[in-house]
Amino acid sequence: MPGQKVTITTAYNVEIEYSVATVWDRIFAFFIDAVVKYGYVMLVGIIFFQRENEVAIWIYVLFCLPFFFYSLVFELFNNGKTIGKKAMNIQVVSLTGRNITTGQLVIRWFARLIDFFLFTSGLAFLSAVSSGKGQRIGDILAETTVISYNKHTLRQTRLSHVNLPKGYKGQYKEVMMLKDQDIQLLKEAVFNYTPASSKIQLAAAEHIMKLTGIPKMIKAKKYLKMIVYDYNYFQRLEEKKNTQQFLKLEEEE
């Protein structure tokens, strides 16, 4: 598994390549978390077992609930990182390109029953090694994986790239419903003239208007040029955002 990579495409088609966390990183993180959890249970036990009454026992049970919800709560409120994961510079991320959701973390947490308890961690180990993306069963079900966040590369090379007019401001964020390949085709239709360009531009403009809902109140060529420019404008905003997040991760190392 060492050297495995996973590429996650964001909602705005920006690709970020991460190194998949190694099995050993995950095992060490697991043991660090186990020390934290069992240490907490022992501490609570020492406090409450000094009082031999039924109320104390129920309070002890109540205080032990964090043991069971430890990974879920930490990953939910600490950006996919438990104490162990943070110590090993790894974290849970969504493969969908969006921020990891509560639903994904809950699915992943429930699946621990399969991964760790029914098969004493053997299934989780085999799945993580063989899945190609470092995924245990819970990760596969939740569309997540665990990455090493000190080993990542931001990709920003796009065929749809054009130079924007000075001071250009995008108007229609709906253009981000389109894909990079779509914009490349529109770019060809707008900037590379052929005898059939007018018909192609008109058909393309009608299709884009129906697909995105962006009104066409100008000629087809100008409309498509605006679509290409707006796409590049909002794409660069997203790239800037991802670059800032990327640099922030680098600084945390």
NUKOLDO-213658 format. One line per field, with one value per atom (N, C-alpha, C): y, x, z; residue in one letter. Coordinates in steps of 0.2 Angstrom, whole numbers, plus 5000, padded with zeros to 4 digits. Layout:
// NUKOLDO-213658
py <- Y/...
px <- X/...
pz <- Z/...
residuo <- A/...
//
This chain:
// NUKOLDO-213658
py <- 4994/5000/5006/5007/5013/5015/5022/5025/5025/5023/5023/5031/5033/5039/5039/5044/5045/5052/5053/5060/5061/5067/5069/5075/5075/5081/5085/5091/5095/5097/5100/5102/5106/5110/5114/5111/5105/5101/5103/5105/5106/5099/5096/5090/5091/5087/5087/5080/5078/5072/5071/5066/5064/5057/5057/5050/5047/5041/5037/5035/5036/5034/5027/5025/5018/5014/5008/5004/5005/5006/5006/5013/5018/5025/5024/5020/5019/5014/5010/5005/5009/5013/5017/5022/5025/5030/5026/5020/5016/5014/5013/5011/5018/5023/5029/5031/5030/5031/5026/5020/5015/5017/5020/5022/5027/5032/5038/5035/5031/5028/5024/5019/5015/5019/5023/5028/5031/5034/5038/5033/5027/5023/5021/5019/5018/5023/5029/5035/5036/5035/5036/5030/5024/5019/5020/5022/5024/5029/5034/5039/5036/5032/5030/5023/5019/5013/5014/5020/5021/5022/5022/5023/5017/5013/5006/5007/5010/5011/5011/5009/5009/5015/5021/5027/5028/5027/5028/5023/5017/5013/5016/5018/5021/5027/5031/5037/5035/5030/5027/5025/5021/5019/5025/5030/5036/5040/5040/5043/5039/5033/5028/5029/5032/5033/5036/5041/5044/5039/5033/5028/5025/5024/5021/5026/5033/5038/5042/5040/5043/5045/5040/5042/5046/5044/5048/5055/5057/5064/5068/5064/5068/5069/5064/5065/5070/5071/5075/5082/5084/5090/5092/5088/5089/5088/5089/5089/5082/5076/5070/5067/5070/5068/5066/5060/5059/5061/5060/5062/5057/5051/5047/5049/5050/5052/5059/5063/5070/5069/5064/5063/5060/5056/5053/5056/5063/5067/5064/5060/5057/5060/5059/5061/5058/5057/5055/5060/5059/5063/5060/5064/5062/5061/5056/5055/5058/5062/5065/5072/5074/5081/5086/5085/5090/5088/5093/5092/5085/5082/5076/5077/5073/5074/5070/5073/5069/5062/5061/5055/5050/5052/5048/5046/5050/5048/5043/5044/5039/5032/5032/5026/5022/5026/5024/5021/5025/5023/5016/5016/5010/5004/5005/4999/4997/5000/4998/4991/4990/4983/4977/4979/4974/4973/4979/4980/4977/4979/4978/4972/4972/4968/4961/4960/4954/4949/4953/4949/4951/4954/4956/4960/4965/4969/4966/4960/4956/4959/4960/4962/4969/4973/4980/4981/4976/4976/4974/4969/4966/4971/4974/4978/4984/4987/4993/4992/4986/4984/4983/4980/4978/4982/4987/4991/4996/4998/5002/5010/5011/5018/5018/5012/5012/5012/5009/5009/5003/5003/4998/4997/4992/4992/4998/5001/5007/5013/5013/5019/5017/5011/5010/5011/5010/5011/5019/5022/5029/5034/5031/5035/5039/5036/5040/5036/5039/5036/5040/5037/5041/5042/5049/5051/5054/5055/5058/5065/5070/5077/5081/5077/5081/5079/5075/5073/5074/5079/5081/5086/5085/5089/5092/5099/5102/5103/5101/5101/5106/5111/5116/5117/5112/5113/5111/5116/5114/5116/5112/5114/5119/5121/5126/5133/5133/5140/5145/5151/5157/5163/5168/5174/5178/5180/5185/5192/5196/5203/5206/5211/5215/5217/5215/5217/5213/5208/5204/5201/5201/5199/5194/5188/5183/5185/5183/5184/5178/5173/5167/5161/5160/5154/5147/5147/5141/5138/5142/5139/5133/5133/5127/5121/5121/5114/5111/5115/5112/5108/5104/5101/5104/5103/5106/5104/5098/5096/5100/5102/5106/5113/5116/5122/5122/5117/5116/5116/5112/5112/5119/5123/5129/5134/5133/5137/5136/5130/5129/5132/5132/5134/5142/5145/5153/5155/5153/5156/5153/5147/5144/5144/5149/5150/5145/5142/5138/5140/5138/5140/5138/5133/5130/5133/5138/5140/5143/5147/5151/5146/5141/5136/5132/5130/5127/5131/5137/5142/5143/5143/5144/5138/5132/5126/5125/5127/5126/5131/5137/5142/5140/5137/5135/5129/5124/5119/5121/5126/5128/5132/5136/5139/5135/5129/5124/5121/5119/5115/5119/5125/5129/5134/5136/5141/5148/5149/5156/5159/5165/5168/5170/5169/5171/5178/5183/5190/5193/5190/5192/5187/5189/5184/5178/5173/5166/5166/5169/5170/5173/5179/5183/5179/5176/5172/5166/5163/5157/5160/5165/5168/5170/5173/5175/5168/5163/5156/5154/5155/5152/5157/5163/5168/5167/5166/5165/5159/5154/5147/5148/5151/5153/5157/5162/5166/5163/5159/5155/5149/5146/5141/5144/5149/5152/5154/5156/5158/5151/5146/5139/5137/5138/5136/5140/5147/5151/5148/5146/5144/5137/5133/5126/5127/5132/5134/5136/5141/5143/5137/5133/5127/5123/5122/5118/5121/5127/5131/5130/5131/5130/5123/5118/5111/5111/5114/5114/5118/5123/5127/5123/5119/5115/5109/5108/5102/5105
px <- 5004/5000/5004/5010/5014/5015/5014/5015/5008/5003/4996/4994/4991/4988/4981/4977/4970/4969/4966/4964/4957/4956/4949/4948/4942/4940/4935/4936/4932/4925/4920/4914/4915/4921/4923/4928/4929/4933/4941/4942/4949/4952/4957/4960/4965/4964/4969/4971/4978/4980/4983/4981/4984/4987/4992/4994/4990/4988/4984/4988/4984/4988/4990/4996/4998/4994/4994/4991/4995/5001/5005/5003/5002/5000/4993/4988/4982/4982/4986/4987/4989/4995/4997/4992/4988/4983/4978/4976/4971/4973/4980/4982/4983/4984/4985/4978/4973/4966/4963/4966/4964/4967/4973/4976/4971/4969/4965/4959/4955/4949/4949/4953/4954/4956/4961/4963/4958/4953/4947/4943/4941/4937/4940/4946/4950/4949/4950/4950/4943/4938/4931/4929/4932/4931/4934/4940/4943/4939/4936/4932/4926/4922/4915/4915/4920/4920/4921/4923/4924/4918/4912/4906/4902/4900/4897/4889/4886/4879/4877/4870/4867/4868/4867/4867/4874/4879/4886/4887/4884/4886/4882/4876/4873/4876/4879/4883/4889/4892/4898/4897/4891/4889/4888/4885/4884/4890/4895/4901/4905/4904/4907/4905/4899/4897/4902/4906/4911/4915/4916/4921/4918/4911/4908/4908/4907/4906/4912/4918/4924/4926/4926/4929/4924/4917/4912/4912/4913/4912/4919/4924/4931/4931/4929/4930/4925/4919/4914/4916/4919/4920/4927/4932/4939/4941/4937/4939/4941/4938/4940/4946/4948/4954/4952/4954/4954/4961/4962/4968/4974/4972/4977/4979/4974/4975/4979/4977/4980/4988/4989/4996/5000/4996/5000/4999/4996/4995/4991/4986/4981/4974/4969/4962/4958/4951/4946/4944/4943/4941/4935/4931/4926/4929/4927/4929/4925/4919/4915/4917/4922/4925/4922/4917/4914/4917/4915/4916/4913/4916/4914/4907/4902/4896/4895/4890/4888/4886/4882/4880/4885/4890/4896/4900/4901/4904/4900/4893/4889/4889/4889/4890/4896/4901/4908/4909/4906/4906/4902/4896/4892/4896/4899/4903/4909/4911/4916/4914/4908/4906/4908/4908/4910/4917/4920/4927/4932/4930/4934/4932/4925/4923/4921/4918/4916/4921/4926/4932/4939/4938/4944/4949/4947/4951/4954/4954/4957/4954/4947/4944/4946/4946/4948/4955/4960/4966/4967/4963/4963/4960/4955/4951/4955/4959/4963/4969/4971/4977/4975/4970/4968/4963/4960/4955/4958/4964/4967/4966/4962/4961/4962/4965/4966/4959/4954/4947/4946/4943/4940/4933/4929/4922/4918/4919/4916/4917/4924/4925/4922/4922/4919/4911/4908/4901/4899/4904/4903/4906/4910/4913/4918/4922/4928/4934/4940/4946/4950/4956/4960/4966/4968/4974/4979/4985/4991/4991/4989/4988/4995/5000/5007/5010/5006/5008/5003/5002/4997/4999/4996/4998/4992/4992/4986/4987/4982/4983/4978/4981/4977/4977/4980/4981/4974/4971/4965/4965/4962/4962/4957/4952/4947/4950/4956/4959/4959/4957/4958/4960/4963/4965/4958/4957/4951/4953/4948/4949/4950/4954/4956/4950/4950/4944/4938/4938/4932/4929/4923/4919/4914/4914/4909/4902/4897/4890/4886/4887/4883/4886/4885/4889/4886/4880/4878/4882/4887/4891/4895/4896/4900/4896/4890/4886/4890/4893/4897/4903/4906/4912/4918/4924/4930/4929/4927/4927/4922/4916/4911/4914/4917/4920/4925/4929/4934/4931/4925/4921/4919/4916/4913/4919/4925/4930/4932/4932/4934/4929/4922/4917/4917/4920/4920/4926/4932/4938/4941/4939/4942/4936/4937/4931/4932/4926/4925/4919/4917/4911/4905/4905/4899/4899/4903/4904/4897/4894/4888/4882/4881/4876/4878/4885/4887/4886/4888/4887/4880/4875/4868/4865/4867/4865/4868/4874/4877/4874/4873/4870/4863/4859/4852/4853/4858/4859/4861/4866/4868/4863/4859/4853/4848/4847/4842/4845/4852/4855/4856/4858/4860/4855/4850/4845/4848/4854/4857/4854/4850/4847/4851/4849/4853/4850/4852/4849/4854/4859/4864/4865/4869/4870/4874/4873/4876/4883/4887/4894/4896/4893/4895/4892/4887/4884/4889/4891/4896/4902/4905/4911/4910/4904/4903/4903/4900/4900/4907/4911/4918/4922/4921/4924/4921/4915/4912/4915/4915/4918/4925/4929/4936/4936/4932/4932/4931/4925/4923/4928/4931/4935/4942/4944/4950/4949/4943/4941/4941/4939/4939/4946/4950/4957/4961/4960/4963/4961/4955/4952/4956/4957/4960/4967/4970/4977/4979/4974/4975/4974/4969/4969/4975/4977/4984/4989/4990/4996/4995/4989/4987/4989/4988/4990/4997/5001/5008/5011/5008/5010/5009/5004/5002/5008/5011/5016/5022
pz <- 5000/5000/5000/5003/5002/4995/4994/4988/4984/4987/4984/4984/4978/4978/4976/4978/4977/4974/4969/4966/4968/4971/4972/4968/4965/4961/4964/4965/4969/4965/4968/4965/4959/4959/4953/4949/4949/4944/4945/4951/4953/4956/4954/4956/4961/4967/4972/4973/4972/4973/4980/4984/4990/4990/4995/4997/5002/5000/5004/5011/5017/5023/5023/5025/5025/5031/5030/5035/5042/5042/5048/5051/5047/5050/5054/5050/5053/5059/5059/5065/5071/5070/5075/5078/5073/5075/5079/5077/5081/5088/5089/5096/5100/5097/5101/5103/5099/5101/5106/5106/5111/5117/5118/5124/5127/5123/5125/5128/5124/5126/5132/5133/5138/5145/5143/5149/5152/5148/5150/5154/5152/5155/5162/5162/5169/5174/5171/5176/5179/5174/5176/5181/5180/5184/5191/5192/5198/5202/5199/5202/5205/5201/5203/5207/5206/5210/5217/5219/5226/5230/5226/5228/5227/5231/5230/5231/5225/5225/5218/5217/5211/5206/5210/5206/5203/5207/5205/5199/5199/5193/5187/5187/5182/5179/5184/5182/5178/5181/5177/5170/5169/5162/5158/5161/5157/5155/5159/5158/5153/5152/5148/5141/5139/5133/5128/5130/5125/5122/5126/5124/5117/5117/5111/5105/5106/5101/5100/5103/5102/5095/5091/5084/5080/5081/5077/5079/5086/5088/5086/5087/5085/5077/5073/5066/5064/5067/5065/5067/5073/5075/5074/5072/5071/5064/5059/5052/5050/5052/5050/5054/5060/5063/5071/5073/5080/5083/5089/5092/5089/5088/5085/5078/5074/5067/5067/5071/5071/5072/5077/5079/5073/5069/5063/5057/5057/5051/5046/5048/5043/5045/5040/5041/5036/5038/5034/5030/5023/5018/5014/5011/5006/4999/4996/4989/4984/4986/4982/4980/4983/4981/4985/4990/4994/5001/5006/5013/5015/5020/5022/5026/5025/5028/5035/5039/5045/5043/5038/5035/5034/5030/5028/5035/5040/5046/5050/5050/5053/5050/5044/5040/5042/5041/5043/5050/5054/5061/5063/5060/5061/5058/5052/5049/5053/5058/5062/5065/5066/5069/5064/5058/5053/5052/5052/5050/5056/5062/5068/5073/5074/5080/5077/5072/5069/5067/5064/5061/5065/5071/5075/5070/5066/5063/5056/5055/5050/5043/5043/5037/5035/5040/5039/5036/5039/5036/5029/5027/5020/5016/5018/5013/5012/5017/5016/5012/5012/5008/5001/5000/4993/4989/4992/4989/4984/4984/4979/4981/4986/4989/4996/4999/5006/5010/5007/5010/5014/5020/5024/5021/5024/5022/5023/5029/5031/5026/5024/5019/5012/5010/5004/5004/5009/5010/5010/5014/5015/5009/5005/5000/5003/5007/5010/5010/5012/5013/5018/5020/5025/5021/5021/5017/5022/5020/5023/5021/5026/5023/5023/5024/5023/5016/5012/5006/5001/4998/4993/4988/4982/4976/4973/4972/4969/4961/4958/4950/4948/4944/4941/4934/4930/4923/4920/4916/4913/4905/4901/4894/4893/4897/4896/4898/4900/4902/4897/4898/4894/4898/4895/4898/4899/4905/4906/4904/4902/4901/4908/4908/4914/4918/4924/4929/4928/4924/4922/4929/4930/4935/4933/4935/4933/4935/4931/4933/4935/4932/4933/4935/4942/4945/4942/4939/4936/4931/4929/4924/4926/4933/4936/4936/4933/4932/4926/4922/4916/4918/4914/4915/4911/4913/4910/4902/4900/4893/4890/4893/4890/4888/4892/4891/4886/4885/4880/4873/4873/4866/4865/4870/4868/4866/4869/4868/4860/4858/4851/4846/4848/4844/4844/4849/4849/4846/4848/4846/4840/4837/4831/4826/4821/4816/4811/4809/4803/4800/4793/4790/4794/4798/4801/4808/4810/4817/4819/4815/4817/4819/4815/4817/4823/4824/4830/4836/4835/4841/4843/4838/4840/4843/4841/4844/4851/4852/4858/4863/4861/4865/4868/4863/4865/4870/4869/4874/4881/4881/4887/4891/4888/4891/4894/4891/4893/4899/4899/4904/4910/4910/4915/4918/4913/4915/4914/4912/4911/4905/4905/4900/4894/4888/4882/4879/4881/4879/4874/4872/4867/4862/4857/4851/4854/4850/4852/4854/4849/4850/4857/4858/4864/4870/4869/4875/4877/4872/4873/4876/4874/4876/4884/4885/4892/4896/4894/4898/4899/4894/4895/4900/4899/4904/4911/4912/4918/4922/4918/4920/4923/4919/4921/4927/4927/4933/4939/4939/4946/4947/4942/4942/4946/4944/4947/4955/4956/4963/4967/4964/4968/4968/4963/4963/4969/4969/4974/4981/4982/4989/4990/4985/4987/4988/4984/4985/4993/4995/5002/5007/5006/5010/5010/5004/5003/5007/5006/5009/5017/5019/5026/5029/5025/5027/5028/5023/5023/5029/5031/5037/5043/5043/5049/5050/5045/5046/5050
residuo <- M/M/M/P/P/P/G/G/G/Q/Q/Q/K/K/K/V/V/V/T/T/T/I/I/I/T/T/T/T/T/T/A/A/A/Y/Y/Y/N/N/N/V/V/V/E/E/E/I/I/I/E/E/E/Y/Y/Y/S/S/S/V/V/V/A/A/A/T/T/T/V/V/V/W/W/W/D/D/D/R/R/R/I/I/I/F/F/F/A/A/A/F/F/F/F/F/F/I/I/I/D/D/D/A/A/A/V/V/V/V/V/V/K/K/K/Y/Y/Y/G/G/G/Y/Y/Y/V/V/V/M/M/M/L/L/L/V/V/V/G/G/G/I/I/I/I/I/I/F/F/F/F/F/F/Q/Q/Q/R/R/R/E/E/E/N/N/N/E/E/E/V/V/V/A/A/A/I/I/I/W/W/W/I/I/I/Y/Y/Y/V/V/V/L/L/L/F/F/F/C/C/C/L/L/L/P/P/P/F/F/F/F/F/F/F/F/F/Y/Y/Y/S/S/S/L/L/L/V/V/V/F/F/F/E/E/E/L/L/L/F/F/F/N/N/N/N/N/N/G/G/G/K/K/K/T/T/T/I/I/I/G/G/G/K/K/K/K/K/K/A/A/A/M/M/M/N/N/N/I/I/I/Q/Q/Q/V/V/V/V/V/V/S/S/S/L/L/L/T/T/T/G/G/G/R/R/R/N/N/N/I/I/I/T/T/T/T/T/T/G/G/G/Q/Q/Q/L/L/L/V/V/V/I/I/I/R/R/R/W/W/W/F/F/F/A/A/A/R/R/R/L/L/L/I/I/I/D/D/D/F/F/F/F/F/F/L/L/L/F/F/F/T/T/T/S/S/S/G/G/G/L/L/L/A/A/A/F/F/F/L/L/L/S/S/S/A/A/A/V/V/V/S/S/S/S/S/S/G/G/G/K/K/K/G/G/G/Q/Q/Q/R/R/R/I/I/I/G/G/G/D/D/D/I/I/I/L/L/L/A/A/A/E/E/E/T/T/T/T/T/T/V/V/V/I/I/I/S/S/S/Y/Y/Y/N/N/N/K/K/K/H/H/H/T/T/T/L/L/L/R/R/R/Q/Q/Q/T/T/T/R/R/R/L/L/L/S/S/S/H/H/H/V/V/V/N/N/N/L/L/L/P/P/P/K/K/K/G/G/G/Y/Y/Y/K/K/K/G/G/G/Q/Q/Q/Y/Y/Y/K/K/K/E/E/E/V/V/V/M/M/M/M/M/M/L/L/L/K/K/K/D/D/D/Q/Q/Q/D/D/D/I/I/I/Q/Q/Q/L/L/L/L/L/L/K/K/K/E/E/E/A/A/A/V/V/V/F/F/F/N/N/N/Y/Y/Y/T/T/T/P/P/P/A/A/A/S/S/S/S/S/S/K/K/K/I/I/I/Q/Q/Q/L/L/L/A/A/A/A/A/A/A/A/A/E/E/E/H/H/H/I/I/I/M/M/M/K/K/K/L/L/L/T/T/T/G/G/G/I/I/I/P/P/P/K/K/K/M/M/M/I/I/I/K/K/K/A/A/A/K/K/K/K/K/K/Y/Y/Y/L/L/L/K/K/K/M/M/M/I/I/I/V/V/V/Y/Y/Y/D/D/D/Y/Y/Y/N/N/N/Y/Y/Y/F/F/F/Q/Q/Q/R/R/R/L/L/L/E/E/E/E/E/E/K/K/K/K/K/K/N/N/N/T/T/T/Q/Q/Q/Q/Q/Q/F/F/F/L/L/L/K/K/K/L/L/L/E/E/E/E/E/E/E/E/E/E/E/E
//
